[in-house]
Amino acid sequence: MEEYIVQILKTELVTHNVRRFTLEKPPAYKYIPGQATDVCINKPDWKEERRPFTFTSLNEWDHLEFTIKIYNDHPGVTSQLGKLQIGDELILHDVFGTINYHGEGTFIAGGAGITPFLAILRQLKKENALGNNRLIFSNKTEADIILKDELDQMLGSNFINTLTEEKTRRYDNSRIDEAYLKNKITDFSQYFYICGPDPMVESIQNLLGKLGADKSRLIIEQF
């Protein structure tokens, strides 16, 4: 299995607990929007600790980008990532992932599950092909919405936010349950792209199937 050692060129917060990493791009390193790779920190105690992260950059960019939620409540990989600085190194591996764009539809994301969709939507925007794609994005609070301004600019009224632990007039205040899906979606024959915590993905898959969605048009990560 290939390994690529890359330096961090820039690191910055995009929300209170999500950090964007700009990295060197290895020569001839290619991926499809929505795909991911296993990442390790190039330090003795962490070189064997692999975690999958999705590229949020486009393949044609001259650098790589990851947008990663940092969990500081336990001393794990993301906590260590949050401490890294410019010049520190990461180890990347082969590219994988099954969340690829197949056609116009509805993207449903929970929290950091937005990351594969960021690259897909950025690519569609570049190609002037956003069409009527919609994004339903579930977060705990407004402060948790990753890259809210960029998504709003890209999608306008097709950017739908719902909050589960904060009530506001600006956004919906609901979990994505059967009633919510029936309220937001009229055409269940379209593609649905789903990414988020495993229980959420499983629940939404089941609900969409119950509401008549074609199983072959439910696009999720498969390992």
SULKAHU-V174386 format. One record per residue. N is the residue number from 0. SS is DSSP state (alpha for helix, beta for strand, coil for the rest). PHI is phi in radians with two decimals (none if undefined). Layout:
<<N,SS,PHI> <N,SS,PHI>>
//
This chain:
<<0,coil,none> <1,coil,-1.18> <2,coil,-2.24> <3,beta,-2.27> <4,beta,-1.63> <5,beta,-2.27> <6,beta,-1.57> <7,beta,-1.39> <8,beta,-1.64> <9,beta,-2.85> <10,beta,-2.49> <11,beta,-2.70> <12,beta,-1.36> <13,coil,-1.97> <14,coil,-2.43> <15,coil,-1.12> <16,coil,-2.44> <17,beta,-2.17> <18,beta,-2.09> <19,beta,-1.74> <20,beta,-1.97> <21,beta,-1.80> <22,beta,-2.21> <23,beta,-1.03> <24,coil,-1.97> <25,coil,-1.09> <26,coil,-1.00> <27,coil,1.14> <28,coil,-1.40> <29,coil,-2.28> <30,coil,-2.76> <31,coil,-1.80> <32,coil,-0.90> <33,coil,1.87> <34,coil,-1.50> <35,beta,-2.42> <36,beta,-2.59> <37,beta,-1.42> <38,beta,-2.15> <39,beta,-2.20> <40,beta,-1.53> <41,coil,-1.45> <42,coil,-2.38> <43,coil,-0.85> <44,coil,-1.41> <45,coil,-2.20> <46,coil,-1.12> <47,coil,-1.74> <48,coil,-1.64> <49,coil,-1.56> <50,beta,-2.41> <51,beta,-1.43> <52,beta,-2.36> <53,beta,-1.59> <54,beta,-1.18> <55,coil,-1.87> <56,coil,-1.53> <57,coil,-1.66> <58,coil,-1.05> <59,coil,-1.41> <60,coil,-1.12> <61,coil,-1.53> <62,beta,-2.48> <63,beta,-1.81> <64,beta,-2.43> <65,beta,-2.16> <66,beta,-2.10> <67,beta,-2.16> <68,beta,-1.35> <69,coil,-1.74> <70,coil,-1.84> <71,coil,-1.67> <72,coil,-1.44> <73,coil,-2.66> <74,coil,-1.42> <75,coil,-1.81> <76,alpha,-1.12> <77,alpha,-1.18> <78,alpha,-1.06> <79,alpha,-1.19> <80,alpha,-1.01> <81,coil,-1.13> <82,coil,-1.65> <83,coil,-1.28> <84,coil,-2.21> <85,coil,-0.96> <86,coil,1.69> <87,coil,-1.17> <88,beta,-2.06> <89,beta,-2.07> <90,beta,-1.93> <91,beta,-1.83> <92,beta,-2.18> <93,beta,-1.17> <94,beta,-1.53> <95,beta,-2.61> <96,coil,2.34> <97,coil,-2.01> <98,coil,-1.53> <99,coil,-2.07> <100,coil,-1.40> <101,coil,-2.01> <102,coil,2.76> <103,coil,-1.05> <104,beta,-3.11> <105,beta,-2.02> <106,beta,-1.64> <107,beta,-2.16> <108,beta,-2.21> <109,beta,-2.10> <110,alpha,0.99> <111,alpha,-1.18> <112,alpha,-1.14> <113,alpha,-1.22> <114,alpha,-1.03> <115,alpha,-1.12> <116,alpha,-1.31> <117,alpha,-1.05> <118,alpha,-1.15> <119,alpha,-1.09> <120,alpha,-1.19> <121,alpha,-1.10> <122,alpha,-1.14> <123,alpha,-1.10> <124,alpha,-1.08> <125,alpha,-1.03> <126,coil,-1.55> <127,coil,0.94> <128,coil,-2.21> <129,coil,-1.15> <130,coil,0.91> <131,coil,-1.87> <132,coil,-1.03> <133,beta,-2.14> <134,beta,-2.19> <135,beta,-1.83> <136,beta,-2.11> <137,beta,-1.80> <138,beta,-2.44> <139,coil,-1.24> <140,coil,-2.39> <141,alpha,-1.06> <142,alpha,-1.14> <143,alpha,-1.54> <144,coil,-1.25> <145,coil,-1.37> <146,coil,0.88> <147,alpha,-0.98> <148,alpha,-1.14> <149,alpha,-1.11> <150,alpha,-1.15> <151,alpha,-1.12> <152,alpha,-1.14> <153,alpha,-1.22> <154,alpha,-1.90> <155,alpha,1.00> <156,alpha,-1.23> <157,alpha,-1.51> <158,beta,-1.82> <159,beta,-1.97> <160,beta,-1.93> <161,beta,-2.32> <162,beta,-1.97> <163,coil,-1.79> <164,coil,-2.26> <165,coil,-2.61> <166,coil,-1.79> <167,coil,-2.38> <168,coil,-1.41> <169,coil,-1.30> <170,coil,-2.17> <171,beta,-1.16> <172,coil,-2.26> <173,coil,-2.77> <174,coil,-1.34> <175,coil,-1.50> <176,coil,-1.90> <177,alpha,-1.08> <178,alpha,-1.10> <179,alpha,-1.15> <180,alpha,-1.10> <181,alpha,-1.13> <182,alpha,-1.29> <183,alpha,-1.66> <184,coil,-2.17> <185,coil,-1.88> <186,coil,-1.96> <187,coil,-1.69> <188,coil,-1.61> <189,coil,-1.34> <190,beta,-1.31> <191,beta,-2.21> <192,beta,-1.91> <193,beta,-2.21> <194,beta,-2.66> <195,coil,2.89> <196,coil,-1.00> <197,alpha,-0.90> <198,alpha,-1.07> <199,alpha,-1.15> <200,alpha,-1.05> <201,alpha,-1.09> <202,alpha,-1.09> <203,alpha,-1.19> <204,alpha,-0.96> <205,alpha,-1.13> <206,alpha,-1.16> <207,alpha,-1.14> <208,alpha,-1.08> <209,alpha,-1.10> <210,coil,-1.55> <211,coil,1.85> <212,coil,-1.19> <213,coil,-1.36> <214,alpha,-0.97> <215,alpha,-1.25> <216,alpha,-1.87> <217,beta,-1.74> <218,beta,-1.75> <219,coil,-2.33> <220,coil,-1.29> <221,coil,-2.23> <222,coil,-1.87>>
//
